[in-house]
Amino acid sequence: MPDYPAAKLDIKIVLEASDRATIEAAEKLAFPGNVDLVIVPDREPRTKPKALNFALHFATGEFVVIYDAEDRPEPDQLRKAATVFAQAPATLVCLQARLDYYNARENWLSRQFTIEYATLFRGLLPLLARFRLPLPLGGTSNHFRTCALREVGAWDPYNVTEDADLGMRLARAGYRTGTLESTTWEEACCRPMPWIRQRTRWLKGWMQTFGVHMRSPRDAMAELGFAGFLSFHAYFAGIIVSALAHPVFYILMLYEALQGRLFAGEGAAENLLLWIAAVNFVGGYAANIALSAFAVAETRHRHLMAHVLFIPIYWLFVSAAAYRALWQLFRAPFHWEKTEHGVSRIARPFPA
């Protein structure tokens, strides 16, 4: 249970009308008076942001926080968020708590996923927040000022990575997002095909977000500022393009090697360009590995330090999901592939 006054909590358990088994199980439970079931009508689009928008109509608190069903936030997280908001200016309207995985030791995939999350939530996001740049939010443990959330129109029901899009819209509205020194524990998706499906949805949503905010680049730059505009491109476009280009570089290098032309171009200019590309490629690996090692060293996952060397292989999995996301963007843009949880063999950590 959270370390927060129960009388000040307004808890909504959001369920889809089509999920009769979960609804029937929930209705048999004796919930305290501050817990309500919110049943979302079975209408298109069948997405998490659509469900959140529906549930927001029933929220009564000054602050709203989103937790996924499998989440295990640290007990004092709500108190910490309320304290930060009370001491911060009104322009700080969102706090992103750290996300981490309790089943990092499950297998190779869960180890790489844990390294990726450590890099994001302990390295990149705090850095963006420090320089007051737009933050692509994670899908859970986001603490909002309710009035600001409603002002910007809440979540885009058609965006399958609604959190990242909302982070950009908050920034464009002139609001600031910070990071919270508190951790929410989740179960890492540790099977290949469920991981591919989950990452497909994430990358498809990032493609949607980039397309939406680049409909009018001039307006986006005016609202985000020059630094924010560059940060948006470096992060969103950088991840999308690098994921798609990563295997292409390997294919081209392999082809050149098989032809006996690798680093043996017809002219100095051709060789120079190839060497520049190779240095950038290796430099990108080195920078990411160094940042990941630094982030992991600050966690209880220090046993993963050696595994950061396998990041280039992990990126090939990301690339496979990126091409699947690109295909889905045109064939099934709003399709939400749900991730099955509760499959880990490692017990969940319950707050003390």
C-alpha positions as CSV (number, residue, x, y, z in Angstrom):
1,M,0.0,0.0,0.0
2,P,1.2,3.5,-0.7
3,D,2.6,5.7,2.1
4,Y,-0.1,8.3,1.5
5,P,-3.3,9.3,3.4
6,A,-6.1,7.0,2.2
7,A,-8.7,9.7,2.5
8,K,-6.8,11.7,-0.1
9,L,-6.7,8.9,-2.7
10,D,-9.2,8.6,-5.5
11,I,-8.3,5.3,-7.2
12,K,-9.8,4.3,-10.5
13,I,-9.3,0.7,-11.8
14,V,-9.9,1.1,-15.6
15,L,-11.2,-2.0,-17.4
16,E,-12.5,-2.5,-20.9
17,A,-16.2,-3.6,-21.3
18,S,-15.1,-6.4,-23.6
19,D,-12.9,-7.9,-20.8
20,R,-15.7,-9.7,-19.0
21,A,-13.5,-12.1,-17.1
22,T,-11.5,-9.3,-15.5
23,I,-14.6,-7.3,-14.7
24,E,-16.3,-10.3,-13.1
25,A,-13.2,-11.1,-11.0
26,A,-12.9,-7.4,-9.9
27,E,-16.6,-7.2,-8.9
28,K,-16.1,-10.0,-6.5
29,L,-13.4,-8.2,-4.6
30,A,-14.2,-6.0,-1.5
31,F,-12.5,-2.7,-2.5
32,P,-12.2,0.1,0.0
33,G,-14.4,3.2,-0.4
34,N,-11.7,5.2,-2.3
35,V,-11.6,2.6,-5.1
36,D,-13.9,2.6,-8.1
37,L,-14.2,0.5,-11.2
38,V,-14.4,2.4,-14.4
39,I,-15.7,0.4,-17.3
40,V,-14.7,1.8,-20.7
41,P,-17.3,1.3,-23.5
42,D,-16.4,-1.1,-26.2
43,R,-15.8,1.4,-29.0
44,E,-13.0,2.2,-31.4
45,P,-10.2,2.9,-31.0
46,R,-9.6,0.2,-28.5
47,T,-6.4,1.8,-27.1
48,K,-5.1,2.6,-23.7
49,P,-5.2,6.4,-24.3
50,K,-8.9,6.2,-25.2
51,A,-9.5,4.3,-21.9
52,L,-7.5,6.9,-20.0
53,N,-9.5,9.8,-21.5
54,F,-12.7,8.2,-20.5
55,A,-11.6,7.5,-17.0
56,L,-10.2,11.1,-16.6
57,H,-13.8,12.4,-16.6
58,F,-14.3,10.7,-13.2
59,A,-11.1,11.8,-11.6
60,T,-11.6,14.3,-8.8
61,G,-8.1,14.9,-7.5
62,E,-5.7,17.8,-8.0
63,F,-3.1,15.3,-9.3
64,V,-3.4,12.3,-11.6
65,V,-0.9,9.4,-11.8
66,I,-1.0,6.5,-14.2
67,Y,0.0,3.0,-13.1
68,D,-0.2,-0.2,-15.2
69,A,-1.8,-3.2,-13.6
70,E,1.6,-5.0,-13.2
71,D,3.4,-2.0,-11.7
72,R,5.0,-2.0,-8.2
73,P,5.8,1.6,-7.3
74,E,7.9,2.4,-4.3
75,P,5.6,3.0,-1.3
76,D,6.5,6.7,-0.9
77,Q,6.3,7.7,-4.6
78,L,3.0,9.6,-4.2
79,R,4.2,11.5,-1.2
80,K,7.4,12.4,-3.1
81,A,5.5,13.6,-6.1
82,A,3.2,15.7,-4.0
83,T,6.1,17.3,-2.2
84,V,7.9,18.2,-5.4
85,F,4.7,19.7,-6.9
86,A,4.1,21.7,-3.7
87,Q,7.6,23.3,-4.0
88,A,7.7,23.7,-7.7
89,P,6.3,26.5,-9.9
90,A,3.0,26.0,-11.6
91,T,4.7,25.5,-15.0
92,L,6.0,22.1,-13.8
93,V,3.0,19.9,-14.6
94,C,4.4,16.4,-15.0
95,L,6.9,14.2,-13.1
96,Q,8.1,11.0,-14.7
97,A,9.2,8.4,-12.1
98,R,12.0,5.9,-13.0
99,L,10.9,2.6,-14.5
100,D,13.0,-0.5,-13.8
101,Y,12.6,-4.3,-14.2
102,Y,12.6,-6.8,-11.3
103,N,13.2,-9.8,-13.6
104,A,16.5,-8.6,-15.1
105,R,18.2,-11.9,-14.5
106,E,15.5,-13.8,-16.4
107,N,17.3,-14.2,-19.7
108,W,19.4,-12.4,-22.3
109,L,16.5,-10.3,-23.6
110,S,15.4,-9.2,-20.1
111,R,19.0,-8.2,-19.3
112,Q,19.2,-6.0,-22.5
113,F,15.8,-4.5,-21.8
114,T,16.9,-3.6,-18.3
115,I,20.1,-2.0,-19.6
116,E,18.0,0.0,-22.1
117,Y,15.6,1.2,-19.4
118,A,18.5,2.2,-17.0
119,T,20.0,4.2,-19.8
120,L,16.7,6.0,-20.6
121,F,15.4,6.6,-17.1
122,R,18.6,7.2,-15.3
123,G,20.6,8.8,-18.0
124,L,18.8,10.5,-20.9
125,L,15.5,11.7,-19.3
126,P,17.2,13.3,-16.3
127,L,19.6,15.0,-18.7
128,L,16.7,16.4,-20.8
129,A,14.9,17.5,-17.7
130,R,18.0,19.3,-16.4
131,F,18.2,21.4,-19.6
132,R,14.4,21.8,-19.7
133,L,14.0,20.1,-23.0
134,P,10.9,18.1,-24.0
135,L,10.6,14.7,-22.4
136,P,9.1,11.6,-24.2
137,L,7.2,10.2,-21.3
138,G,7.1,6.5,-20.4
139,G,3.7,4.8,-20.4
140,T,3.3,4.6,-16.6
141,S,4.2,6.3,-13.4
142,N,3.5,9.8,-14.9
143,H,2.3,12.2,-12.2
144,F,0.3,15.2,-13.7
145,R,-1.4,18.3,-12.5
146,T,-4.9,17.5,-13.5
147,C,-5.8,21.0,-14.7
148,A,-2.9,21.1,-17.1
149,L,-3.6,17.6,-18.4
150,R,-7.2,18.5,-19.2
151,E,-6.0,21.8,-20.7
152,V,-3.9,20.2,-23.4
153,G,-6.6,17.7,-24.3
154,A,-5.2,14.7,-22.3
155,W,-4.1,11.8,-24.4
156,D,-4.4,11.2,-28.2
157,P,-6.7,8.2,-28.4
158,Y,-5.3,7.2,-31.8
159,N,-1.6,7.3,-30.8
160,V,-0.3,3.9,-29.8
161,T,2.5,5.5,-27.8
162,E,0.4,8.1,-26.3
163,D,2.8,9.0,-23.5
164,A,5.6,10.2,-25.8
165,D,3.2,12.3,-27.7
166,L,1.7,13.8,-24.6
167,G,5.2,14.8,-23.4
168,M,5.7,16.8,-26.6
169,R,2.3,18.5,-26.4
170,L,2.9,19.6,-22.8
171,A,6.2,21.1,-23.9
172,R,4.5,22.9,-26.9
173,A,1.9,24.3,-24.5
174,G,4.8,25.9,-22.5
175,Y,4.8,23.4,-19.6
176,R,7.7,21.6,-18.1
177,T,8.2,18.0,-17.2
178,G,10.6,16.8,-14.6
179,T,11.9,13.4,-13.3
180,L,11.1,12.0,-9.9
181,E,13.6,10.2,-7.7
182,S,11.5,7.2,-7.2
183,T,11.3,3.8,-8.9
184,T,8.4,1.8,-10.3
185,W,9.1,-1.9,-10.8
186,E,7.8,-3.7,-13.8
187,E,8.1,-7.1,-15.5
188,A,10.4,-7.0,-18.5
189,C,9.0,-8.6,-21.6
190,C,11.3,-11.6,-21.8
191,R,10.1,-13.7,-24.8
192,P,11.1,-12.8,-28.3
193,M,7.8,-12.5,-30.2
194,P,5.9,-10.7,-27.4
195,W,8.9,-8.3,-27.2
196,I,8.8,-7.7,-30.9
197,R,5.1,-7.0,-30.8
198,Q,5.5,-4.6,-27.9
199,R,8.4,-2.8,-29.5
200,T,6.5,-2.6,-32.8
201,R,3.7,-0.7,-31.1
202,W,6.2,1.7,-29.4
203,L,8.0,2.5,-32.6
204,K,4.8,2.8,-34.6
205,G,3.6,5.4,-32.0
206,W,6.9,7.2,-32.2
207,M,6.5,7.4,-36.0
208,Q,2.9,8.7,-35.5
209,T,4.2,11.3,-33.0
210,F,6.9,12.6,-35.3
211,G,4.5,12.8,-38.2
212,V,1.8,14.7,-36.2
213,H,4.2,17.2,-34.7
214,M,6.0,17.8,-38.0
215,R,2.8,18.7,-39.9
216,S,3.8,22.3,-39.2
217,P,7.5,22.4,-38.5
218,R,7.5,26.2,-38.1
219,D,4.8,26.1,-35.4
220,A,6.6,23.3,-33.6
221,M,9.9,25.2,-33.6
222,A,8.1,28.4,-32.3
223,E,6.5,26.5,-29.5
224,L,9.4,24.2,-28.5
225,G,12.1,26.7,-29.1
226,F,15.2,26.0,-31.2
227,A,16.9,23.7,-28.7
228,G,13.7,21.8,-28.0
229,F,13.0,21.4,-31.7
230,L,16.5,20.0,-32.3
231,S,16.1,17.7,-29.2
232,F,12.8,16.4,-30.6
233,H,14.5,15.6,-33.9
234,A,17.6,14.1,-32.4
235,Y,15.5,11.8,-30.1
236,F,12.5,10.9,-32.2
237,A,13.9,11.0,-35.7
238,G,17.2,9.7,-34.5
239,I,15.7,6.5,-33.0
240,I,13.4,5.9,-35.9
241,V,16.1,6.4,-38.6
242,S,18.8,4.6,-36.8
243,A,16.6,1.6,-36.2
244,L,15.8,1.4,-39.9
245,A,19.3,2.1,-41.1
246,H,21.2,-0.1,-38.7
247,P,20.8,-3.4,-40.6
248,V,21.3,-1.7,-43.9
249,F,24.8,-0.7,-42.9
250,Y,25.7,-4.3,-42.1
251,I,24.2,-5.5,-45.4
252,L,26.2,-2.9,-47.4
253,M,29.4,-3.7,-45.5
254,L,28.9,-7.4,-46.0
255,Y,28.3,-6.9,-49.7
256,E,31.4,-4.7,-50.1
257,A,33.5,-7.3,-48.3
258,L,32.2,-10.2,-50.4
259,Q,33.1,-8.1,-53.5
260,G,36.5,-7.4,-52.2
261,R,35.9,-3.7,-52.3
262,L,35.7,-2.9,-48.6
263,F,37.8,0.2,-47.9
264,A,39.2,-0.2,-51.4
265,G,37.3,2.4,-53.3
266,E,38.3,3.8,-56.7
267,G,39.2,7.2,-55.3
268,A,40.4,8.9,-52.1
269,A,37.0,10.7,-51.7
270,E,35.1,7.4,-51.8
271,N,37.4,5.8,-49.2
272,L,37.2,8.9,-47.0
273,L,33.4,8.8,-47.0
274,L,33.4,5.1,-46.1
275,W,35.8,5.7,-43.3
276,I,33.7,8.6,-41.9
277,A,30.6,6.4,-42.0
278,A,32.5,3.6,-40.2
279,V,33.8,5.9,-37.5
280,N,30.4,7.4,-36.9
281,F,28.9,3.9,-36.7
282,V,31.5,2.7,-34.2
283,G,31.3,6.0,-32.4
284,G,27.6,5.6,-32.0
285,Y,28.1,2.1,-30.5
286,A,30.8,3.4,-28.2
287,A,28.8,6.4,-26.9
288,N,25.7,4.2,-26.2
289,I,27.7,1.5,-24.5
290,A,29.5,4.1,-22.3
291,L,26.2,5.8,-21.3
292,S,24.6,2.4,-20.6
293,A,27.6,1.3,-18.5
294,F,27.4,4.5,-16.5
295,A,23.6,4.2,-16.0
296,V,23.8,0.5,-15.0
297,A,26.6,1.3,-12.5
298,E,24.2,3.5,-10.6
299,T,21.7,0.7,-10.0
300,R,21.4,-2.6,-8.3
301,H,22.0,-4.2,-11.8
302,R,25.8,-3.8,-11.7
303,H,26.0,-7.5,-12.7
304,L,24.9,-6.4,-16.1
305,M,28.0,-4.3,-16.8
306,A,29.5,-6.9,-19.1
307,H,26.3,-7.3,-21.0
308,V,26.4,-3.7,-22.4
309,L,28.8,-5.1,-25.0
310,F,25.9,-7.0,-26.6
311,I,23.9,-3.8,-27.3
312,P,24.7,-3.9,-31.0
313,I,23.0,-7.3,-31.3
314,Y,20.0,-6.0,-29.3
315,W,19.7,-3.1,-31.7
316,L,19.1,-5.7,-34.5
317,F,16.0,-6.8,-32.6
318,V,14.9,-3.2,-32.4
319,S,15.4,-2.9,-36.2
320,A,13.2,-5.9,-36.8
321,A,10.5,-4.2,-34.8
322,A,11.0,-0.9,-36.6
323,Y,10.4,-2.4,-40.0
324,R,7.3,-4.2,-38.6
325,A,6.1,-0.9,-37.2
326,L,6.6,0.9,-40.5
327,W,4.5,-1.8,-42.2
328,Q,1.8,-1.5,-39.5
329,L,1.8,2.3,-39.8
330,F,0.2,1.9,-43.2
331,R,-1.7,-1.3,-42.8
332,A,-3.0,-1.0,-39.2
333,P,-2.0,2.4,-37.7
334,F,-4.3,2.2,-34.6
335,H,-4.0,-1.5,-33.8
336,W,-2.9,-2.0,-30.2
337,E,-1.0,-5.2,-29.6
338,K,-1.3,-6.0,-26.0
339,T,1.6,-7.3,-24.0
340,E,1.0,-10.4,-21.8
341,H,2.4,-10.0,-18.3
342,G,2.7,-12.5,-15.4
343,V,4.9,-14.9,-17.4
344,S,8.2,-14.3,-15.5
345,R,9.5,-17.1,-13.3
346,I,10.9,-14.4,-10.9
347,A,8.7,-13.3,-8.1
348,R,7.4,-9.7,-8.2
349,P,8.8,-7.4,-5.6
350,F,6.0,-6.1,-3.3
351,P,6.7,-2.8,-1.5
352,A,7.8,-3.3,2.1
